[in-house]
Structures are given as C-alpha cells and as structure tokens.
Amino acid sequence: MELNEYSYGIILYKKNSSLKFLLLKRSEGWLDFPKGHIEKNETEIEAAIRETFEETGIKINPDDIDRKFSYSMCYKFQRGNDMVIKHVTMFLSEINDDASIRISAEHSGYMWLDYNDCMKNLSHENQREMIKNVYEYLNTRK
C-alpha cells in the first residue's frame, strides 16, 4: 500500500564569524533537521514551529521565519509492507547564538555545522541539495 505523509520543519541557522546550521543526530545515526508531522487544524508554519520546539526546545516566533524562502522535497521509503511517499517542506529562521538547545528523546545529539561540513556529513542527497539552496539564498539576498 502507498501512504502519503507530510512533514514540516525549520532550518535553523546562526551567523557569527561564519554561517552555521543546526543539525540533530537521530537515534538511528543520521543527521537531520527538526521536522515532523502536521496535526489537525495546524498550518504548515505552525507545525514547523511546534516540531522545532519539541525537538530542540527553541521557540520560534512566526515573524522570525523568512517568508521568502521555503524548500519542498519528496522521497519514498519502505515501512513494513507499505511504500511511504514523504512530502517535506522546510522553512528558514535565524536564531541567536545564545539559544539553549534541549533535544528530544528521538535524538542523540546536535551539532552546528558550516556549509562544507553539512555537505560532508548529511547522508541524503536531497538534504545536501536543500542546504545548497539555503546557502545560495542566504549568500545572495540583500
């Protein structure tokens, strides 16, 4: 059976001496961005904000989301007898360097990585393509 799932999240970044992105280490071992499923009566942005808070402890104000950027991707994977078609939309928000991170039980750690380290450490091609788009966007906007 084919199942469609929809997830929303936020790519969190900070700019000090260099641009860095927050990545969460999943318990299964790979790196990912905070994201998750939408709940009934939530907007996409509300779901992204809630999931980001649940997974990082960071509360994002809706006004702090860059409304000029979003990135959508779709991929498939097998779960038991089902083929899952996952639709993911990610938003973008800059956070303060002093934001304290509290990861959820589904993660085993977190790290701040620059663009080159993201490209080396992200396991999935669609994640690397996404961070490439984010990096280009952040380096070309006025």
Secondary structure, 3 states (H helix, E strand, C coil): CEEEEEEEEEEEEEECCCEEEEEEEECCCCEECCEEECCCCCCHHHHHHHHHHHHHCCCCCHHHECCCCCEEEEEEEEECCEEEEEEEEEEEEECCCCCCCCCCCCEEEEEEECHHHHHHHCCCHHHHHHHHHHHHHHHHCC
